[in-house]
Amino acid sequence: MSKASASDYALPNIELGQEINVSVLPDHLQELYFASNTSEDLKEKASSIQIIPLDKLEEESSAIRIFQLLLHREWLTARLGQHGKCHPPLILQRALVYEALDYDDLAAFDAFVVYTLCQKAISDEFVTDLEAHNLDGSPWVVCSDDDQEMDTVQQLRVRSLTVLIRCLYRLGAVKDARSLHTELVQEQRLSESLSSIPVEQQKHDLGQCKISIRNDQAVGVDEQASESVNSSRFGKSRREIYPWSRHEPDRNSSESIHEINESLSRVSGDLEAKITALPAFDTFGAETEELSYQLGLFAKTDLQPGTQVLAEKSILTAIRPLEDAICDACGQELEGIPFEDIRQCVGSDCDITFCSEDCRARAVSEYHQPAIDDDEEDQSDEDATSYSEDESTTNRDLKSRDSIDEDQTPDSIEGDFKGAPICGNHDLSTIGRPTNTDTPEWDLYFLLLTRTIAMSITQQRHPLQLKEIKYLWGDFNPCSLLSTCHDNSYEPPPRTLPFSFLHNLQYVLDYFSTLSLSCANATPYSAHWLQNFDFWILQVLFSKFRGVANATQSTFDGKPEIASVHPLWCLANHSCAPNVTWTPKGVREFFVRTAEEREWQPESASQEAWTGIKAGEEILSHYTDIELPLQDRRDRLREVLGGICRCERCIAESGLRPGQSP
């Protein structure tokens, strides 16, 4: 369960400068506090601390600044959760804290929300379904004819827009940053309200953030800067385990491996998960011989060429075209499936279809509860139970197949999401599915996110604790903030997670704003949303999907149309010389490659006949098109895996020895 900590109750009621006992802080902040205070006397004597105002942090050491910024982040989040309202001034404060911590993607989302709410307050046209409130629950803007009130809104709009532009520039989403920058420049020239913002505040917003720990990387917003960059729509953000996250398990622990192998045994008797040493991904291009210890799949017995070694079906599937004849649960094409086996959702005004009763039953229990009118319920029950005599069998099968953490107490989502807010909600289903898209892969990653949200709501489980998500590795980089507190130095972290203004910000806000109309606990900045769907959680999900999701192309236009995440199949590590092949769509099957299917082999093995995979050898899959030349493969894998591929084939083709940088 996504339980509240002591800080969730203590922090919201604390004021700046007021002392707070260290013991009520979350564990990660207690650890950072003692790491940032090197004096042994201070460690022993200090039992209380103060939340230092942000403008007073410039003179502190890097370690103390980071601790205080993380404390501010915890405090502001707790205050938002306590009141459960979209309060623009408080949200913008959190955006500034995120920006100072170099989390430009998180800052951009908060700033974008504030900017959107301000736009709604001053515009006569529809902007968003989201509503802004004061902390006491009253409407944030009462009367659009009140000049003083609208002046305050306009000031906040300019400030939030400035933060958003700064972050987008640093993230590399330059086209959107330039578009918004033009709007800001026009606002500065045309709006009289800007003159009411104190000059020092304008300098603070339009220049370097004084509390920033990036002493030489802050980007000011000016026309010259906007002309010096290209017009890319896509950028990169950090991918790491956030210091405040409570949901990332120790994947290499004996308990985790036992759970995974219990699940694996239900779909394959030939494979097992074990820890393996892999070459560390080279993010910066620096020479390294470091190893990364990750999970991998290994053969338990000798496996002959052509042998099927895994068959896995997953409902964590995204389908881009709405009207195609594809099973909504598993992505299987319906063509060729007997008509009597096909099922349709019994919900009111819902037309999604399934390839089997098994998929329909899984959808109902795991992500798509039908929304049924009372007068239709009796008839719908009859329509849905053509397999009624096998219903108990189906339920037993579902339970026996239930995966990785079936015997554990569910880490459930806090709150009571009643009803079926997803079923038949056409306003939701069209978000992220533009008809003439030029970003089909990006659309699919977003649709995987929405499927995860639906699964979380239906199963009453935190999204990062879903069985399909829990053990996925997002190719995270080490959190540089933690090392800073120990050695009082700061290294700008690598940015390898693809970022898009449209998919990471606009679609996400549109989705939750629409969802909140039928699911109040999904309202952004409510306590439940902050605990279960805060933007950093969504970024963790994007990191995981980027590393393991697989897309299949449409036979009609060649664009990616289906993406899926198979949590057991994903355990197989990447190699550009894989020893297995797999089938797309529906049930994911692993087959040992035949000699003819092998794409590459080392010179030392060129004279040896391929006899398959030996017991104890690792199963190696591929996460990109292995027919591409070396540099093209590495370029694609950098986005997928967060670094330069160092598999045996890439090392050989680059002419480098293992551990040497390209």
N, C-alpha and C positions, 0 to 999 in steps of 0.2 A: 504494500500500500504506500502511496505517496504521502507519507505522514508529515505533519508539521513538527518542526523542531522547536526547542525552547526559544530560539531567536525569533521565530515567527510570532511569538506572543510578546516578547520583551522589546524587540527593536522598533516596532511601529510607534510605540509611545515615547520613545526617546527623542529629545530635542538636541540640536547641534550644541556642542560644548558640555552637555550633561554627561556625567559619568555613568558607565555601564560595566557590570561585572564581566570579566573575561569568560567566566564559566558558562554564560548563556549564549556565547557565540557558537556558530557551527564549527564542526571539527576542523575544517580546512582553514578557517580564520584563526582558530586558536593555534594551529600549527604555524601559520604564517606569522602570527604575532610574536611568538617566541623565537622564530627564525630571524625576524627583522630587528629584534632587540638583542644585541650581542652581549650586553652587560649582564654578568651572572647575578649581580645584586638586583638589577632591575627585574630579571626573570623571577627571582625569589620573592621580591617585595610587591611587585605589581599584581593587584587583584582586580583593578578597575581601569578603564580607559575612557577616552573621550572621542566622539566623532568630530574630527577637526574640519572646519569649513573648507571647502575646496580651494578658495582663494588664498588660504594660509599654507598650502602644501608645497609651494614652490621651493621653500628653503629646506625642506626635509630631504633625507637621503632617498635614493631610489627605492630601497626596500620598504621604508616606512610609507612612502607615497603609495606604493602598490598595495600595501596592507590597508591603508586608509581608503583607497579607491575601491577595493573589494568590499570593505566594510560599508562604504556608501552604497555600493551596488546592492548589498544585502538589505540595508536599511530602507532604501527607496522601494525595492521590490516588496519588502514586507509591508510597507505603508500602502502601496497600491493594492496588495492583496487584502489587507485589513478592511479597506473601504470598498474594494471590489468594483471600482469605477474607472472609466477612461478619463483621467484628470490630466489634460495637456501639460500644464506647468510641471507636474511631477514626472511625467513621462519624458519630457525634454531634459530634465535634470539627469535622469538615468542615461539618456543618450549621450550627454556630455561626459559622464563617467566612463561609459563604454569606449567613447572616442579616446579618452585619455589613457585607457588601458590597451589601446591599439586594436580593439575589436570593432573595426569600422563597419562590418556587416551588421552587428547587433545594434550599433549606434544608428546606422542608416534606417533600420526598421523602426525604431522608436521615433526618430525624427520624422520619418515618412508618415507615421500614424498622426503625429501632432500636426504636421502640415496638412494632411487630409482633413482632419477635424476643423482646422482653421478655415480651409477652403469651403467646407460645408457651412460654416457659420456666416461667411460673407457672400456666398453664392446663392442665386435664385434657382439654379439648376441642381439636379440630383448629383451627388458626389459619392455618398456611402450610406449604408444602413446603420453604421456605427454611431452611437450617441455619446457626446461628451458631457461630463457631470463635474460638479464641485465635489469635494471630499465629503460633504454632508448629504450628498445624494441629489441636491437641487440641480436643475439644468445649468450648464456652464454659461451659455449665452441665453438670456431671457428675452431681450428685445433688440432686433437688428437696427432699430432707429436710435438706440442710445449711443451717441458719438463716443463717449468715454469708454464704454464697454467694447465697441468695435475697434477703437484705437488700441486697446489692450490685445485684442485678437490679432490685429494686423501686425503688431510688434512681435507677437509670438510666432506668427506665420513666417515673418522674415527671418527670425532667429532659427526656427526649425529648418527652413529651406536652406539656410547657410550651412548648417551642420550636415544636412543631407548631401549637398553639393560637395563639400569637402571630403566626405566619406566616399562618395561615388568616384571622385577623381582618384583617390588613393587605391580604391578597389580595382580601378581600371575600366569601370563601366562609363567610358568617357562620353559616348554619344548622349546618353541620358543626362549626365552631369552638365554637358554644354547646353542642352536644351533648357534645363532648369536654371542654369546660370544666366542665360539670356532673359528669362523671366525675372530673376532677381535683379539684374541690372536695370531692367525697365521699371521694376518696383521702386528701386532706389531713386530713379529719376522722376517718377511720376507721383509717388505716394508722399503726401505731406506727413503721414503718420510716422514715417521713419525718423523724421527730425526730432520726434519726442523721445527717441531712444538715446540714453546718455552716450556721449562720444566714446568714453572708455569702454562701454558695453559693445559699441560697434567695432572698436579695435579688437576687442576680445573675440567677437564672433567671426569677423572677417579675416583675422590674422591667425597667428599661432595660439593654440589653446595653452594658457600659462601653466596649467596643471599637467600638461602632456609629459609623458616620459620619453617621447620621441624628440630628443633635443634638436635633431637635424633633419627630421622628415616631415614636419608639419607643412601642409599645403594651404597657402592663402588663396582666397577666391578673388581673382582679378582677371581682366580680359586677356592680358598677356599670357597668363598661364593656360587659359582655355585655347589659345591659338597654337600653343606649342606641343600639343598632343594630337594623336590620331582620333578617329571617330569610332572606336570599337564599342560595341554594345555589351561585350562580355569581359568580365574581369576575374580576379581570383581573391579568395578570402582564406583565412586560417582554417585549418582542420586539426583540432586537438581535443583532448579530453579536458573540458573546462574545470578549473579548480573547485568550483562549487557543485559539480555534478555528483549525485548520489547513486547513479544508476548504471555505471559501467562495471561489469563484473570482472573478476580475475579469470580471464579465459584459459589461462594455463594452470589453474589450480586443479588438484585431483578431483575435487567435487564437480567442477565444471566439465572436465573431461569425462567423468563417469556419466553425468546427465546426457551429454552429447552422444556417447556411445550407446546408452540405453535407447535413445531415439533412433540412432543409426541402425541398430540391430533390427528394427521393425521394417526397414526398407532394403537392407543389404546384409547378407551374412558373410560377405567377402571383405568388408572394409572396416577399419577402425580409425579413430582420431588419436593422434599423438602429437607431442611437441616436436617441432623440427627447427633447425637453424638455417636461416635464409640470409643471403647477402643483404645488408641494409640498403635501402633505396638512397641514392645520391641525389639529394634535393638541390644543393647549391652547386654541384659540380666539383666539390672538393674531394681530394683523395682520401679514401677511407677503406679500412678492412674490417669494419664493424659488422657484427652479425645481429640479426633480429630473430628473436625466438617467438615463433608463431605456431598455431595449430595447423596440422595438415592431415590429409587422408592417406592411409597406408594399406597395402594389400595384406590380408591375413593368410592367404594361400597363393600358390602360383595361379596366375590368370592368363589363359590362352588368348591369342589374338582373336578379336571378334566377340569375346565373351561380354555379356551384359553384367555389369557389376553394381548398378544403382538404378532405381526407378522411384522418382519423387514427384509428388504433385503439391503445388503451393497456391494458396489463395491470395498471396501478396503479388497480385498481378494488376497491371495497368493496361487499358485498352484505349487507344486514341480515337478511332472512328466510332461514333455512337451507334450507327445503324448497321454495322457489319454483322454477319452471322457468325458470331464468336461467343463461346461460353464466357460469361462475365466472371466466373469464379477462377477458372484455370487457364483461359486463353485458347482452348481447343477450338478449332474450326468445326462448325456444326455440319458442314457439307459431308455427306456420307454417313452420318450418324442416323440410325433408324428414328423415324418421326415419333414413334411411341416412347422413345427414351428421352426425348427433349422435354425440358420443363421450363415453365415461365413463372416469374415472380407473381404471387397472388395479391400483391399490394395494389391499392387503388392508384390508378393512373401511372403504373410502372410497367414497362415493357421489356425489361431485361430478361435474357434467356440463359439456360444452363444446359450443358451437354448430358447431364444425368441427374437422377434423384440424389446421388451422393453429393454432387456439387451444390445442388439446391439446398440440401440439408446443412452442408458446411457453411454456405453463405448466410443462412438464417441464424445459425448459432455463432458465427464468427465476425460477420461484418455487415449484413444487410437484413435487418429485421423488417418484415413487411408492414407497411402502414395500411391498416384495414379499417374501413368504415364499419360501424356496428351492424348496419343492415346488410353488409356484405360478408360478415364474418362466417356465418354458417355455411354459405355456398363456397366460400374460399377454402374452408377446411375440407370440404368434399373434393374440391378440385386438386388440392395439394396432397391428398393422401391416396393416390392411385397405388402407392406401395404401402398402404396402411398395414397390411399383414406383415410387412417386413420392417415396420417402424422401429420396433425394439432392437432388431438386429442391426439396423442402421446406426442407432444410438450407441450400441455396444461397439460397433466398428469404429465410430468416431472417437469414442473414449479410448479404445485400445491404441488408436493411431495418434492420439493427442501427444504432442511431441515433447520437446526437451525438458520442460519443467512441470509436467502434469502432476507430479506428486507433491509439489510445493504449494504453500499457501500463496494464492495469486497476489502479485504486487499490483493491486487494483487501483483504478483511477478514483480519485476522491470526488465525491459528489454523486448525485443521482440523475443520470441522463435518461429521462423517461421518454417513451414513444419511439418513433422510428424516423429521425430527422433526415436520413439520407434517402430513403425509399421514395420514389416518385417526385423528388425535388429537382425539377428540371433547371431551375436557376443555378443550383449547385453543379449539376452534371455537365453544364456547358462551359464552366470556368476551366481554362487550360486546354480547351478543345476548339481552337479557331479553325474554321473550315479550310482556309488557304494558308496554312502555317508554313513558315520557312525555318522553324526550329522544332521539328518533330521529336528529336531526342530530348531536348530540354523539356518539352511538354510532357513526355513520358515520365521523366524524373519527378515532375510536379504531381502527376497523377498517381505515382506510387506513394507520394506523401499523403494525398487525400485518401487513398485506400487504407493507409496505416491509421489515419485519424478515424476513419469509419470502424476499423477493427478495434481500436482503443475504446471508442464509445460503446460499441456493441458488447465487448467482452469486459467492460468496466476494469480495464487494466492500463497502467501507464504505457505509453507507446514504446519506450525503451525497454520495457519488460515483456513485451509480446514475444512469444516463442520464436517467431520468424525473425525478430530483430535482435534479441538479447545478446547472442554470441557473434553477431556480425562484427567484423573489424573494419573500421573506417579509415585505415591507413593514417592514423593520427600522428602528428608530430608531437614531441615532448612539449609540455607547457613551459614556455620560457619565463613566465612570471614567477614560477616556483623557484627556479634556479637564481633569479635575481635577488630574492629575499635571503638567499644563503651567501652569495658572494658580492651583493651590492653592485652588480653590473647588469647591463641590458643589451641583448642582441635582438635586432628586429627578426621576428619569426618568419619562416617561409610561408608563402601563400600559394597553395596548390589546389584549393577547392574551387571549381568553376562557379562564378557568380553572375547573375543576371538581374537587373532591376525589375524586369517584367515577371520573371518566374520566382525569384526569391522574395520580392517585396510586394509588387502589385497583385499578382494572383493570390498570394498567401493572405493579404489583407482582405481582398474581395471574398475569398472563400470563407474566412471566419466571420466576416461581417454578415454574409448571407446565412451561414449556418446558425449564427446566434439568434436569428428570428424564430427558429423552431427548436433551438437547443440553448437555453439561456446560459448554462454553465460553460458553453464554448465561447462566450463573449470575451474578446481580448481584454486583458488586465483584470478580469475577475480572479478571485482566489484560485478557482479550479483551473482556469486557463493558465495562470502563472505557474502552477505546480505541474501541469501536464502538457501544455502546448506552448509555453513561452518560446520566443523565436530561437533561442540557443538550442532548444531541444530539436526544433525543426532542422537546424543546421547540422546537428549530429546525425539526424536521419539522412540528410542529403549526402553527408560524408560516407555513410555506410552504403547507400544506394550506388554512389559513383564507383565504388570499388567492386561491387559484386553483381549489380543488376545486368541482365542480358536482354537485348532487344532483338526482335525478328522483324523482317521487312515485309511490306505489303507486296503481293504479287501484281497489284494493279499499278501503283505509281512508284514502287521501289523505296518508299519512305518507311522508316521504322514505325510500326503500328502497335506492337505489343511489347511490353517489358515485364519482366518477372524477377522475383528474388526467391531462390530455392536455398534455404539456410543450410542444408546438409551438402548439397552440390557445391555451395560456396566455400566449403572448407577446403576444397582442393586448391592448392596454390597454382599460381600462373607460371607457365614456361612457354617460350616461343618455339619450343620443340616438345609439345605435349605427347603423352603416351596414351591418352584416351580421347575419344570423340564423343559428342553428345547430340541429342535430338532437340530441336526447338519446339516451343508451344506445348501446351497440355502437360503431360507427364514428362518430366526431365529424366532421360535415361543416359547412363554412362556405358560406353562400349570400349573395350581395349582396342586400340588401333591395330590395323593389319599392317603388314610390311609396306603395302602400296600406299597406305594412308599416312605414313610417317613423313612429316614435312622436312625434317633435318635430323642428322645424327652425327656425332663427333667422328673425326677421322679414325680414331682408334677402334670404333665399332663398325666401320664401313665394310669390313670383310666378314663380319659375323652375321649369321642369320637371325632375324628377329623372332624370338619365341614367346614374346609377351612380357608381362610384368611378374617379377619374382616375389615370393613372400617376403614381406619386410620392406619392399621398395615403395617409394612415394608415388601417389597418383598425381599427375600433373595435367591440369587443364589449360585453357588459354582464354585471356580476357580481351583480346584484340584480334584483328585479321592477321594471321601468321604468314600469309602469302605476301604481305607488304615487305619492302626493303627495311633494313635496320633502322634508319633514322625516322621513317614514317611510323614504324611500330613504337619506337621510344617516345615520339611526340604524343601519340595517342595514349600510351600507357602512363605518361606523366600526369594527365588529367584523371585517369582512372585510379591509379595507385599512388599518386602523389610523389613520384620520383622516377629516376632513370632505371630502366629494367637492367638487371645484372644476372639474367639467367645464363646458362651455359652457352646457348647459341649466340646470344647478344655479345657476350664476352669474346667468343671465338671470332665472330664476324667483325668485331671492332678492332681485332688484332691486339687486344690488351690481355694482360695477365689478370687473374682474379684479384680484386682489391685495388686495381689501378683505375684511376678516373679517366673518362673519355676526354 
